[in-house]
Structures are given as structure tokens and as C-alpha cells.
């Protein structure tokens, strides 16, 4: 497995799931950078776990193949702005898309 570093929420969630499922993955590498993890997986270095919001990108951009979904694992994403209400059209679009993905 190619895993995020232990200081991330996704890794902690994965570690808990591995433990509760009795799985002891062979960790090939740990990454701080999600894009680098995807590149390593696309090169055939190992399997990765990604948030469901990025699965389509992994399939289309990196030609990865989904093999399953674990609803017990999760990750968090935050959008922080200096404004109470977003006025810039690009920021509004990002917020709308993020909400749509989060509540699928």
C-alpha cells in the first residue's frame, strides 16, 4: 500500500479500519503529497486509498481502477475564506461543488 503519512486524518482512519478488519497491509511508502501518491500508484508501485471526492480524477487522470469503497474511513476538507459570504464567482462555484460532493 501507498499510504498518507500517519499525521493525516485519512491515515488515522485507514489505520483504525485496517486494525478492526484484521488487515496488516504491506506499506511500500508513505506520502505527504496526495498527487505524488497518485503518480506512484499510476506507476504500479502499489494501491492507494482516496476520498470518494477524488475517485473520478484518479480514474480519468491517472488511469487507476477502483476496487472497493470503505464507508468506515473518512477524510475532512475545509474551505476558509476571509469573507462571510463569498462574492467571487470562482469561489462560489468551488463552494457549490464542494457541497454537492460532500452531501452525495
Secondary structure as UniProt FT lines:
FT   STRAND          2..4
FT   TURN            6..7
FT   HELIX           9..21
FT   STRAND          29..31
FT   HELIX           34..42
FT   TURN            43..44
FT   HELIX           52..54
FT   HELIX           55..62
FT   TURN            71..72
FT   HELIX           89..102
//
